[in-house]
């Protein structure tokens, strides 16, 4: 038993250090991606943007002792769809609706992950802050959305549900990793909000910094939640 425990301890130590190393890689790649995006260096963005999300995905892949096998795999699927969405949105074609669809499905996978731990979080009163924010955002952009009104409405409801269930997972488990997922979900909302406002309402100065500067931490925190509270 002692030998088995030692083997597990060594494995967890290696996992901890590898997670830290990948997190540093993510930080560097994300910074470079944002820099290239703001400087208009297209080749750099094409190479580094998917590589950054892939590095975040690897953090979930190597995670040890997830809250459930389903939780880990749902995050992996969600991050894979996010990687696909990143690639679609950076292509020099107007494929925004397909990128939106990729992230929509990614959010569904995240929802399944979050409810796989403590079940569907039901207190209706806890939806009020999320719905209020979504209403304000949609009212602000409604007149400029045009044909994207219905897709924007559906996507907003899904991502808000994702964050609500991330909150529910944290409230039901009290785990640090669940809190990371919830914070990540809020940053995801912030990133998508900035992206939508910049595209459909009013151009945002330093948009790449705001959009990607919240997007990468969001995905990183959600990915980290795939592993145990105690590396």
ZITAJO-V107114 format. One record per pair of residues at least 6 apart in sequence whose ideal C-beta (glycine too) atoms are under 7 Angstrom apart, sorted by the first residue. I is the first residue (numbers start at 0). J is the second residue. If there is no record, write none. Layout:
i=I j=J
i=I j=J
This chain:
i=10 j=63
i=11 j=63
i=11 j=230
i=14 j=61
i=14 j=63
i=14 j=230
i=15 j=230
i=17 j=61
i=18 j=58
i=18 j=61
i=18 j=230
i=21 j=54
i=21 j=57
i=21 j=58
i=22 j=58
i=22 j=219
i=24 j=54
i=25 j=51
i=25 j=54
i=25 j=55
i=25 j=215
i=25 j=219
i=28 j=47
i=28 j=50
i=28 j=51
i=28 j=54
i=29 j=51
i=29 j=211
i=29 j=215
i=31 j=47
i=32 j=44
i=32 j=47
i=32 j=48
i=32 j=51
i=32 j=211
i=33 j=207
i=33 j=208
i=33 j=211
i=33 j=212
i=35 j=43
i=35 j=44
i=35 j=47
i=36 j=44
i=36 j=207
i=36 j=211
i=37 j=207
i=37 j=208
i=44 j=89
i=45 j=89
i=48 j=85
i=48 j=89
i=49 j=82
i=49 j=85
i=49 j=86
i=51 j=215
i=52 j=81
i=52 j=82
i=52 j=85
i=52 j=218
i=53 j=82
i=55 j=78
i=55 j=218
i=55 j=219
i=55 j=222
i=56 j=75
i=56 j=78
i=56 j=79
i=56 j=82
i=56 j=222
i=58 j=222
i=58 j=223
i=59 j=71
i=59 j=74
i=59 j=75
i=59 j=78
i=59 j=222
i=59 j=225
i=60 j=75
i=62 j=71
i=62 j=225
i=62 j=226
i=63 j=226
i=63 j=227
i=64 j=226
i=64 j=227
i=65 j=71
i=65 j=225
i=65 j=226
i=66 j=116
i=67 j=115
i=67 j=116
i=69 j=115
i=70 j=112
i=70 j=115
i=70 j=116
i=70 j=225
i=71 j=225
i=73 j=108
i=73 j=109
i=73 j=111
i=73 j=112
i=73 j=115
i=74 j=112
i=74 j=221
i=74 j=222
i=74 j=225
i=76 j=108
i=77 j=105
i=77 j=108
i=77 j=109
i=77 j=112
i=78 j=218
i=78 j=222
i=80 j=101
i=80 j=104
i=80 j=105
i=80 j=108
i=81 j=102
i=81 j=105
i=81 j=218
i=83 j=101
i=84 j=98
i=84 j=101
i=84 j=102
i=84 j=105
i=87 j=94
i=87 j=97
i=87 j=98
i=87 j=101
i=88 j=95
i=88 j=98
i=96 j=150
i=99 j=150
i=99 j=154
i=103 j=154
i=103 j=157
i=106 j=157
i=106 j=158
i=106 j=161
i=107 j=157
i=109 j=161
i=109 j=221
i=110 j=160
i=110 j=161
i=110 j=164
i=113 j=164
i=113 j=165
i=113 j=167
i=113 j=168
i=113 j=180
i=114 j=164
i=116 j=168
i=116 j=172
i=117 j=167
i=117 j=168
i=117 j=171
i=117 j=172
i=120 j=163
i=120 j=164
i=120 j=167
i=120 j=170
i=120 j=171
i=125 j=163
i=125 j=166
i=126 j=163
i=129 j=159
i=129 j=162
i=129 j=163
i=130 j=159
i=133 j=155
i=133 j=159
i=136 j=155
i=136 j=192
i=137 j=151
i=137 j=152
i=137 j=155
i=139 j=200
i=140 j=195
i=140 j=196
i=140 j=199
i=140 j=200
i=141 j=148
i=143 j=199
i=143 j=200
i=144 j=151
i=144 j=199
i=147 j=199
i=151 j=195
i=158 j=187
i=158 j=188
i=158 j=191
i=161 j=184
i=162 j=184
i=162 j=185
i=162 j=188
i=165 j=180
i=165 j=181
i=165 j=184
i=166 j=181
i=168 j=177
i=168 j=180
i=169 j=177
i=169 j=178
i=169 j=181
i=174 j=228
i=175 j=228
i=176 j=223
i=176 j=224
i=176 j=226
i=176 j=228
i=177 j=224
i=179 j=220
i=179 j=223
i=179 j=224
i=180 j=220
i=180 j=221
i=180 j=224
i=182 j=220
i=183 j=217
i=183 j=218
i=183 j=220
i=183 j=221
i=184 j=221
i=186 j=213
i=186 j=216
i=186 j=217
i=186 j=220
i=187 j=217
i=189 j=213
i=190 j=210
i=190 j=213
i=190 j=214
i=190 j=217
i=193 j=203
i=193 j=206
i=193 j=209
i=193 j=210
i=193 j=213
i=194 j=210
i=196 j=203
i=197 j=203
i=197 j=206
i=197 j=210
i=203 j=209
